[in-house]
């Protein structure tokens, strides 16, 4: 695939800045901050335009906080101006340069894909393998501390193979290097770069290991095959490949027989919640976190509404 050039001028076009500004306002939960941002809309847009056109952008500091469900994670939030620039870099540099090379079995963080598509492929592969092989095996892999383990130099080399615009590369590298190690969970650029980081592994599994039935959501991925021995071989090869990417699999990685029931994206192969991840257990944990003053009341209410809507969907994926 040819390297993309002439990308940087797109991010300081007036209409693109306005579009990113409006998108950030729609998706920001802190409405008080949004109202202030809208009140000085012309000032912010003008400032962003001049910063980007003069190529003087420096990423600002992050607001760091911790979430505790489904597990403890460090999340970052940016100020409104940095969010707009982050969206511009994602939409007009990273999307056109990186997304065309991604495989459709990599379902995370892309329009028309996501969790629902991942679960659809997951259950569809089960049905196909059951009809073709009757007995088959599934290699379920999970990468240890994925976002925090992403190596900056490896990532930059991968990006340079897709982008030749020097100004575009500089602003991307500045955003990456704003964090000492890994990528921050919460920034739009981080989501795009994370799904791109394992793209070479996707091609390796599909084209070198010849795994026909394969699906990945970020660092969680499945390989279906009739031979357990071949999946053991694949596991060894994937571990060797990930060593070059400065990553490693965690202890949850294992091979399952088709008769075993296991969890992918929070669901069993029948589309229902896993017993050990029941809604009741999750809500008890959220209530405990609220009583411990680790999460605010609005977060608890949002969780209750979210789980209520998920339960309505049942297994219709």
N, C-alpha and C positions, 0 to 999 in steps of 0.2 A: 504494500500500500504506500502511495506517495505521501511524503511529509507535507503538512499543511503550512501555508505561508499567508502573509497579509491578513492576519487575524486581529491584531491589536487595534487598528482603527475602528473596528466594530463596537468596541466597548465604550468609546466616548461619543458615539452618535447620539444626538439629543433624544430621538424617539426611543432608543434602546435604554437610555438612562431613565426616562419617564416610565417606561414599561417595568423596569426592575424596581423602581421606587414604589409603584403601585402594588407590585407583587409582594414586596416586603411588608408594606402596610397591611395588606390583606392577611398575611400569614403570621404577623406578630401578635402574641397573646396579650402583651402589656399595652392596653388601649390608651392609657394615659400618655405613655411614651409616643404612641402613634399619633395622637392628637397634636402633641407638641411638634412632632416631625412634619405633620401636614401643614401646620400653621406657618412654618418657615420653608415650605416646599421649594419655592423659587430659589431661595438662598442655598439650600442643600444641593439642588440639582446643578446650579451654577458652580458651586464649589467642587462637586464631584467631577464635572466636566473639565474644569481647569486643572485639577490634580491629575486626572488621567491623560489629558492632552499634553501636559507638560512633563509627564512620566516621572512625577515626584511622589507617587503613592508609597506610604509606609504603613503596614498593618498596625492597627492600634492594639492596646491590651485587651485580653479576654476577661469576661466575668465567669469565674469557674464555680460550679456547684456539683453536687453529687446526687444521683438517683439510686434507689434501692430495689427497684422492681424492673425486670425479672431478676436482676442481680445488681450488685453495687458497681456503678460506673461513674467515671469523671466526665462531666459534660461542660461544654463551654458555650457562652453566649457573647455575641459581638454587639458593639454599639450600632445604631441604625445606619450610619454612613458606611461603616465597614460591611454591613450586611448587603447593602445595595451593590457595592463594588464586588463583593464575593459572588453575588448573583450574576453580575455582568461577566465576570471571568468564567463562571460555570457555563452560562447560556451561550456566550458568543466566542469563547476560546476552547474550553474543554469539550463541550458537547459536539461541535462539528469536527474536532480533531480526534477525539478518543472513542466516542460512541459507535461510529461505523465499524470499528474493528472488533466489537464485542459480540459474543455468541448469544443467541436467544435463550440458551440454557442458563445463562447468568441473569437471574431475574430481578436482582435488587435495584431499587432506586431509579427505575426507568419507567417512563410513561407507557401504559398498556401492559406492564408486567407486574412486579411486586409480589407480595405474599400470596395473593390469591392465585396468580399464575404458577408460583412455586408449588403450592399445594395441589393444583390441578395436574401438573406434570408428575408430581410425587405419586398420586393415586393412579394416574393413567399408566405409568410405568409398572406399577404393581399389577394392574389388570393385564397388560400386554405380556409381562413375564410369566404370569400364572398360566395364561393360555398357551404360550409357546414352550415353556420349560417345566411347568407344574411345580418343580422344586428349584429354587434359585436362591441367590445370596445378595445381600446389600452391604456394601462398605460405607459406613457412615463416618465422615471425618469432620473434625472441628479444630480450628487453629487457635492456639493459645494466645490470648491477649492480642488479637489481630491488629486493631487500630494503633495500640501503643507500640507494637513491634515492627511497624512498617519502616523500612530503612530509607532515609532521605536520599542517599546517593543512588541506590538501586532504582528508586522511583524516578529520580531526575533523568537517569539514563534511559528509562523506558519512555518518558515523555519526549525526550530529545529525538527518539526514533520516529515520533509522530508529528512533531512541530518543528519548523525551521525558523519561525518568526522570532528574532532575538528579543524584541520588546515584550512579546507574549510570554516567552520563557522566563524573562526577568521577573515579571509580576507574579507568575505562578510560583517560582522558586522563593520569592520573598514571602509569599503566604505560607509555603511549606516550612520555611526556616523560622517562621515566627514562633513555632513550638520547638523546643530543644530536641525532643525525640518523638517519633510516631506522628500520627495525625489526630487532630481533635475531633471528638464526636460532637456534632452540633452544627458545624459549618457546612454549607452546601458544597464547597470545593472538596472537602474531605470525603463526602459521600461518593462523589464522582471519581476521585482519585483512588478510593478504596476498591470500588468495583473494577477499576482498570488494572490495579496492581496485580491481581491474580489472573489476568487475561491470558498470559503466556501459559499458565498452568491449565486453563480450560482447553486451549489448543493442544497441549501436550496429552491430556487425558483423552480427548476426542480423536486426535489424529495419529499419535504415536502409540498410545495404549489401546486404541480402537474400541473404546467403551461407547456403545451406541446409546445406552440409557443412562443419562447423567444429568443432574440438576444441581445448581449452586445458588445459595442466597448468602451474599457476602462471604463469611468464612465458614459457613456450614454447608457441606455438600455430600451428595450420595452417588454411588456407582452401583448399578445393577448388572449382575452377570450370573450365568448358570454354574460357573466353576468357582468353588471356594478357594482352590489353590491359585487360580489366576488372580483373584482379588488380593490374596496375600502378596503375590508378586507386585501387583499394582500399588499396594500400600507401601512396600519397600521403595518402589520407584518414585512415588509421590513424596515420601520423606526425603529422599536424596534431592529431588527437584526443589523442595521447599528450603533445604539448607542453603542453596544458592540464592534464594530470595530472602535469607536471614529470618526465616519463620520456622515454627515447629508445631506439630500436632499435639493436642492435649490428651489427657487420659480418657476422655469420653469417646475417643476414636476406637471403633471395633467393627467386626464383621457379624452381621445378623443373618440367620436363616429366614426364609420366607414365612415360616410359621411363627416367628417371633414378632411381638408387637413392640414398636419403638416410636420415638417422637421425632418429628421434623417440623420446624416452625411452630411448635406448640401443639401439634395435632398428631393423632395416630393415623395409620394408613386407612382407617375407615372415615376419617374426616372429623372425628370427635376429639374433645379435649382428653389428654392423657390423665389417668387417674391421679398421678402425683402432681399434676398441674391443674387441679380442679379450680373452678371459679371460687368456690367457698374458701379454699386454702389461700388463694391470692388475696381475696378481700379481707380475710383475717389478718394477713400480713400488712395490708394497707392500713387497716384500723390500728394495728399495733404501732406502725410508723407514725401515724397521726398523733396517737396518745403519747408517744415518745418525743413529740415535737420535731421529728425529722422531716416531715412533709406538712404543707399547709392544708387547710380545710378544702380549698378549691381543688387541690390535687386529688384528695380522697373522693370528692364528688365526681370529678372527671373519670376516675377509675371505675366507679360504680356504674356510671352511664355507659362507658366503653364496654364493660363486661356484659351489661344487660343487652346491648346491641349485638355483641358477638354471639351470645346464647340464642338470640332470635334467629341467627343465620343457620345454626345447627351445622350440618355437614354438607351444605349445598355449595360445593366448590367445583 
